[in-house]
Amino acid sequence: MNLRKKFDNSYKWGTKDLSQFLIWDYIDYMDKGGYNGAKNYLSTNFQIASKRYKKYKIILNFIDSIYNGIIFLIGNKFKNKKKKKILFVMGGKYKSIILAAKKNYDVKMIVGGEKDRLFAIKHFIKYDSYSDLNQLIYNYLLRKDESYLRELVDKIKEKIRKIGPHYIVLWNDCLPIERAMVMTGKMMGITTFEVQHGSFDQFSLESGKIADHALVWGKYFKDLQIKQNLRKTEDVYILGYPFLIEKQETRPMGYPPKNRHYLVYYLGQNFEAQNKKFLEIKIETIKKIKEICDRLGMEFIYRAHPGDDISMLKGRLPKIHFSPKKEKINDSISNGDVFISFNSTSLIEATMRSKISLQLMNFPIKLDNFEHLGVCNKSFKTIDELENYLVKISSAQNLDEFKIKFNNDYIEIGYNPGQRFLEILEKVENINKK
């Protein structure tokens, strides 16, 4: 069954078709990739999100009601009814894109948490919430009752009908709620876009397949989708990196000057959330890199992943210095000299900002070699190989000799993301008029 061609008849899908599209495509894909715990991962996350919403439901609904009421009363006075509506389902993740669109379009948002709400309120954007939908996903995963998925689609259809957008822009099209939104958009004749949210390779092409258009970081990602017959050329646009890159070389106060010690960051990833066996690899990796840095007179900091169990990790790693909880990734990259990770997007961003980036490929997960792609300085399969390279870095008078020219085909860094998004939207509009 070609699901992309049958959205108009989605209510005729059998239970297996609907649940496969919304839920099991993602789980099956992750399990094949070696994670083996995607179902529990989804179930736990949606359960936590649902409990959190229930805890703050009254106050959140009150804030939503008051704010959107004010927007309705004040906004209508200045509203340009000729402007087309764009619905962003990504919170404030890509600020520059949303704010650029706001200049030319009537922008709406569907938010999922406090930060998303604060972004919308700060920029005077009307929003709806999908917090009430988390329970439906959890209920399905718990009971395998397809009626919860039908209810999910109905509720999303109602939300989108009230907003009445011409376009829907999402940060992924592979997770259940976002997939249901793309599905609903197709049913209602609304053009949908997926903005690439992380690095993917030939082994991880799950997101960006379902929305009408994929907005990717660079030529590498566009070619990958076309070569694997996931997309037609005309459906993929090169957006470039969706965040503005700030080049900043100096460390803030509180860090030693560069002529004393090189500062090494290990950028954590939360693979153990989907495969518990990966936790021990992570713990051992952090310990060994710390030992290497101590021997070489280099400082070491572990930057935790947002999904990390910090208390557990600090208990297991009492000698490790963790980056401050409120330290933003931009600050970490500004502070550090050398960055190490498995395949974190932040590792690539460090390269873009002329920092030394090292890929340690020591998890049993298939992935591309960043060094071969020209987006990190070196890639290693073992910690011993990594150590040999850190020895060279530690004895260097400066790091200029290690720096590389970033591969612009991987990520187009010449675009302003907001401006480029508007250019793509204009192209799509012109094509749709024909």
Secondary structure, 3 states (H helix, E strand, C coil): CCHHHCHHHHHHCCHHHHHHHHHHHHHHHHHHCCCCCHHHHHHHHHHHHHHHHHHHHHHHHHHHHHHHHHHHHHHHHHCCCCCCEEEEECCCCCHHHHHHHHHHCEEEEEECCHHHHHHHHHCCCEEEECHHHHHHHHHHHHHCCCHHHHHHHHHHHHHHHHHCCCEEEECCCCCHHHHHHHHHHHHCCCEEEEECCCCCCCCCCCCCCCCCEEEECCHHHHHHHHHCCCCCHHHEEECCCCCCCCCCCCCCCCCCCCCCCCEEEEECCCHHHCCCCHHHHHHHHHHHHHHHHHHHCCEEEEECCCCCCHHHHHHHCCCCCECCCCCCHHHHHHHCCEEEECCCHHHHHHHHCCCEEEEECCCCCCCCCHHHHCCCCEEECCHHHHHHHHHHHHCCCCCHHHCCCCCCCCCCCCCCHHHHHHHHHHHHHHHHHC
